[in-house]
Each structure stands twice: as C-alpha cells, then as structure tokens.
Amino acid sequence: MNYKHLSLEERHYIELSMKNEITPTAIASALDRSQSTIYREVERNKGLKGYRHKQADRLAKERHETKPKAIKLTDEIKELIQAVLIRTGVLNRWQADLKRKASSSCT
C-alpha cells in the first residue's frame, strides 16, 4: 500500500464537504481514500469550532514534527555493539558457526 499524507487541498475539500453535510463515506470515495482515513483526520484535527482545513494541516504537521524519530545505527553505535559482542564471546561463536555451516554445505 502506498501511504501519503492528506494535502491542504484535500483537507479543504473535507471541510467544505462536511459543511454541506456530505457523509465521510462519500468524501472518502471522492478523494479515493479509506473511510477510516477521513474519520481519523476529522477526529484528530477538529478544534472548538469544528474541522477547519488550515488548522487541521497545522496540527498534522506539528504532530509529524514532534513524533519520536527512529534512531539510526551510527558508526559509533556499530563499534559499541561489536565491542560488546567480542567481549562476551558471542561474535567468536557466530563466526565459528558460520564457518561450520559453510564447510558442511560445500560437501
């Protein structure tokens, strides 16, 4: 499935459609989105005055910017992991197992 965020134009369409009492199912169909996407969008981003597209876009972007990011394996972290594996002897056992499996598959 190809995931993409709602655009400001799609949010504007949702706002206008809701003001015209169009059902979330019909909105989803018109935008070629899942019905649950529309329900979640409205629930997450509505304010005291209801759903407004500019406010919804701002709230969604703020949530995206402040969510926890994945931590990448830096060279420093890789070196620390390798040092622990060597210190505990795990790396040597893995290497021995790999050699044993490689030699047995050649015969």
ChimeraX attribute file (.defattr): number of C-alpha atoms within 10 A of each C-alpha:
attribute: neighborCount
match mode: 1-to-1
recipient: residues
	/A:1	3
	/A:2	3
	/A:3	5
	/A:4	6
	/A:5	9
	/A:6	15
	/A:7	11
	/A:8	15
	/A:9	12
	/A:10	16
	/A:11	21
	/A:12	17
	/A:13	16
	/A:14	25
	/A:15	21
	/A:16	15
	/A:17	15
	/A:18	17
	/A:19	11
	/A:20	9
	/A:21	9
	/A:22	13
	/A:23	14
	/A:24	19
	/A:25	15
	/A:26	13
	/A:27	20
	/A:28	17
	/A:29	12
	/A:30	12
	/A:31	15
	/A:32	9
	/A:33	13
	/A:34	13
	/A:35	16
	/A:36	12
	/A:37	13
	/A:38	21
	/A:39	13
	/A:40	10
	/A:41	17
	/A:42	21
	/A:43	13
	/A:44	13
	/A:45	18
	/A:46	15
	/A:47	13
	/A:48	6
	/A:49	6
	/A:50	15
	/A:51	22
	/A:52	19
	/A:53	22
	/A:54	15
	/A:55	16
	/A:56	23
	/A:57	21
	/A:58	13
	/A:59	16
	/A:60	16
	/A:61	12
	/A:62	11
	/A:63	11
	/A:64	11
	/A:65	10
	/A:66	8
	/A:67	8
	/A:68	8
	/A:69	8
	/A:70	6
	/A:71	6
	/A:72	7
	/A:73	10
	/A:74	9
	/A:75	9
	/A:76	9
	/A:77	11
	/A:78	10
	/A:79	12
	/A:80	12
	/A:81	13
	/A:82	14
	/A:83	13
	/A:84	12
	/A:85	15
	/A:86	13
	/A:87	11
	/A:88	11
	/A:89	11
	/A:90	13
	/A:91	15
	/A:92	13
	/A:93	13
	/A:94	12
	/A:95	11
	/A:96	12
	/A:97	12
	/A:98	12
	/A:99	12
	/A:100	11
	/A:101	11
	/A:102	11
	/A:103	10
	/A:104	9
	/A:105	8
	/A:106	6
	/A:107	5
